[in-house]
Amino acid sequence: MADSSYVRLQRIVYETICDPPEGYRIGEIVTGLIMTLIAVNVIMSILETEETVYELAPDLFYYFEFVSVVIFTVEYILMIWSCTVFNEYNSCFVGRIKAILRPMAIVDVLAIAPFYLNLALENNSVDLRFLRTLRLFRLIRLFRHSQLSEAFKTLLDAVKSKQRQLGMGMAIYILIVLICSSIMFIIESGVENTKFTSIPASLWWGVVTMTTIGYGDMVPESTLGKVFASIVAYLGLCSLALPVGILGAGFIKYTDLNNPKKASPQDTAQEDDISSCCNSITQQQQNQEEQQQIRHLLLTLKAIKDVIQEKYSITTTKGIIITASKQLQEEFDYDIESPPAPNLSQEN
């Protein structure tokens, strides 16, 4: 009994802080609060790199970081403790090691490690400012949210499904950059004080122009070079549209596969009404057909009875049945036994 309660407690803890099932309101609330805390931590880590902002309230940044790390540490410990309720990590030691080595668990450690390293090396003459940037690993933790992780997985699947087309697009882009840079080198080679001194130097201009960035550090001086640069800029727009269209098509494909269109409640109600009406009409038609068949059978039996009564002057039900059996035997030459006398309380 104690073991079952212990396992049940582990399952509740894991589903609350790590993987809440659909409809588990408490788990969804806890996950939302943790995601909000992560987002605020990322914002604070970015603002902390600005010295003027940090000097306004250094204690605020420190204590906020302290409280956040405590919460993240408790969450990490509870995750490692409760993960053994699942078959994948059911071993007490090996299962927890596997849970610790998961990519997202490593990200969790990297997110809180800078704070503890800062405490451990506080008295040493080591520049620990670079550790602040490691806190941005907390941004990756946002992908633990089910909706974000599903969207990211869909995007990766779209990229994988279109990797051949994307590779072809990249090859075309590299080829265009190489050709345009070589042509620009030829055009500008006779101009004084030109920066297009070689094809490798011109490649930088080709990349910047094809990506429509245009830093302005390398510009053609000749009229022909400027005209050709305008053409290359237009080709850059076309080359960027190619991978965007490929990725867009793949993303739409996998979005439709993973999220089939759901009928609205009104459409569902209308379909139910139509289905019930069709079933009712079908049932009525079947009942009408059965009633017509029974009516025809009764009319046929009545006609047979009238013929036998008129021809043989037989009025009893037993006599009618026996006479009909004999007539069938004589007509078709079948060995039909006379039916047993019916148990009738009174004769017609």
N, C-alpha and C positions, 0 to 999 in steps of 0.2 A: 504494500500500500504506500509505504514511504517512497519507494523507488518510482512508482507511477506518478506520485505528486511531484517528485523532483524533476522527472522528465517533462511533465506537463508544464512546470514552471519554466524550464529551459525553453520549451517551444513558445510559450507566451512571450518571453523576453526576446527571443530571436525574431519572431514575427512582428514585435512592436518596434524594434529599433533597426532592423536590417531589411526584412522582406515581408511587409504587411500584405496579407492576401486581400483580394478584392472585397470590398464591403466592410473591412475591419477598420472602423472609424478611429479608434484610439491610435492604431498603428499609422494611419494616414496623417493624423494630427502631429504625432511625434516626428514622423519623417519630414513633414512640411516645416516644422520648427527647426529641425537640424539643417535642412536645405537653406532656410532663411539665415541661420547663424553662419553657415559657410559663406553665403553671398556677402553678408556684412563684413566677415573677416577678410575677404578678398578686397573689398573696398578700403577697409582700414589699412591693410598691408600696402596698398597702392599709395594712399595718402601719407603713410608714414615715411615713404621714400622722399617726400618733399620736406626739406629741413625746416622751412618756415612754418609749415603746418604742424610738423611734429613738435616744434619748440613751443607752440601755443598751449598744448596740453599733453605733455609727455606721460603724466600719471594716468590719464585716461587711456592712452594707447597701451600702457603696460598692464593695467588691471583688466582691461577688456581682453587682452591676449591671455592673461592668466586664467580668467574664468572660462574662456573658450577652450583652452588646452585641457583644463580639468574636465569639462564636459566631453570633449573628444576622447580623452583618455579613458574615462569611465565607459563611454560607448564602445571603444575598442576592446576593453577587457570583457565587457558583457557579451560582445559578439564572439570572442574566442571561447568564452565559457559555455555559451549556449549552442554553439554550432554542432555539437556532437549528437543532437537529436535527429539529424538527417543521416541517411545511409552513406552519403559520400564522405562524411566526417565522423562516423560513428565510433571510431577508435579514440580512446581517451587521449593518447599521446600523439600517435601518427596522424589522426584526424585533425587535431588542432594545428599540427605542423603544416599540413596541407592547407588549412584555412589561413594560416599566417602568410604562406607563400603565394596566395592569390594576388593577382595584379592590383586589385582595388584595396586589399589589405596592406600591401606595400605602400600604396599611395597614402593610406591613412597614417602609417608610421612616418613617412616623409613629411606629412603635414604638421605633425606635432614635434618632430625631432628638433627643429631649430630652437624651440623654446628651451628644451632640456640641454641642448648643446651650449646654448648661451649661458645657462646657469652653471654648467660644468666648467666652462672656460672663462668665466666672468673675471677671475683674478689674473688671467694670463694676458700678456701683451699681444693679443691676436685680434686682427680686424674682423669683427663678426658681422659687418654690415651685409656681407654677401648672403648670410643666413636668412635675411629678411625675404630675399627673393624666393627662397625655398617654400615660404608659406603659400605661395601661389599654387602649390600642388593641391591646396584645398579646393581650388576651382575644379579640378578633375573629379573631386568627390561628388560634384553635382550630378555626374553621370550615373551615380547609384540610384537616382530617382528613376522609377520604372518608365515613365513617359519619356524622359530625356534619353535613357539608355535604349529604348525601343526606336526612337527617332534616329539616334546615332547609328544603331545597327542597320536600320533601313538605308541610311546614307552609305554605309560601308558596303552593303549588299549591292546597291546601285552602282557604286564605283567598280566593284568586282565584276558585275555583269557586263559593264561597258569598258573593261580594261583594254581590250583589243582596239576598240575604236578610239579610246583616249590615247593609247600608245601611237596609233597612226596619226592622230592629230598632233601629238608632240613631235613626231618625226617631221611632219610637214612644217611645223613652226620652226624647228631648228634649221631645216633646209632653206626656208624663206629668209631667216635671219642671216644665214651664211651667204646666200646669194646677194641680198641687199647690201650687206656690209662690204662685200667684195666690189660691187658696182660703185658704191659711194667712195671707196678707196681709190678706184680708178678715176672717178670724176674729180675728186679733190686732190689728187696727187700732184698736180701742177700748180696749185694755189700756194701763195706765200703764207708762211706762219700757220699752216693748217695743222689741226690736231689729228687728222686722219693719216697718221704716219705709217701705218701698217694695217693689215687685215685684222690681226688680233686686237689692235687698238680700236678699229672700226666696229668690231663685234659688240663692244660695250654700247656704242651709239645704236646699233641695230636692236639690241635687247631693250634698251630704254625706249626707243621709238616704237617698236612693235607692241610693247606693253602699254603704250599711250601714257607713260609717266612723264617723259620729257624733262629731265633735270636741267638741261640747258648748259651743261658743262662742255658738250661737244656739239657744235652746230656747223652746218656747211656754210661756206662763204660765197661760193659761186652761185649764179642764177640757176644753172642746170641742177646743181646739187640741192638747192632749196625746192625746186619743182619735184625732183625725185624723192626728197624727204617727205613731201606732202603725200605722194603716192604710197610710200611705205607706211605712213601713219594710217592711211585708209586701210591698207592690208592688215595692219595691226588690229583694227576694230573687227575686221572679218575673221581673223585668226582667233580672237578671243571669243567670238560668238560660237565658234565650232565646239569647243569643249563644254561651254555652258549649255548648249542645246543637247549635247549627248548626255550630260549629267541630269539635266531636267527631264529628259525622256525616261532615263533609268529610274529616277526618283519617283516619277508619276507611276511607272509600272509597278514598283514594289509597294508604293503606297496603296494602290488599288488592290494588290494581292493580299496585303496584311490587314487592310481595313475595308472589307466589302461593304457596299452600300446598305445601310440599315433603313428599313422602312419606318416611317414616322408612325406614331400611335394612331393618327387618323387613317393613314393608308392601311394599317393592320386591321382597324375596326371595319373599314369598308370591305376588305378582303374577307373578313370573317362573316360579315352580313351577306355578301354575295355567295360565299360557300354554303352558308346555312340555307339560303333561298334555293340554290341549286339542288341541295340534298332534299329539301322539302318537296320541290317539284318532281324530282326523280321518284321519291317515295309515293307521291300521289299517283304518278303515272303507273307505277308497279301495282298499286292497289286497284286502280281502275282496270288494268289488264287482267288481274286475277279475278275481279268481280265479273268481267265480261266472259272469261273462260268458264266460271262457275255457272253463269246464267245460260251460256250455250249448252253446257252439259245437262243442266236441269231441263231445258227445253227439249233436248234430244231424248232424254229418258222419258219425258212426258209424252213425246210423239210415239216412241216405241210402245209405251203402255197403252196409248189410245188405239194404236193399230191392232195390238194383240186382243184388247177387249172387244173391238169391233169385229175382228175376224173369227175369233174362237169363243166369243161370249164368255170370257173368263173375267171374273170380278175380283177374285182374291189375289193378294200380293204373292203368295206362295205359288199359286197356279201360273201367274204371269211369268215368274222367274223360271219355273220348270219348262214351260212352253218355249220361252226364249232360248233356253239352253238346248232343247231338242232341235229347234229350227237352225241354230248355228251349227249343230253337229251334222245335220242333214245337208246344209248348204255347203259347208266346207269339208265335209267328210273327216272331221276331227273327232277324236275320242275324248269328248268332254264329259266329265262326270257331272252328274246333277249336283248342284250346290246344296249344302245342308239347309234344312228348313230353318228359316230365320225365326228367332225367338220374338214373336210379335204378340203383344198383349191383345191386340184386336186387329181384325182384317179391315182393309179398305174396301 
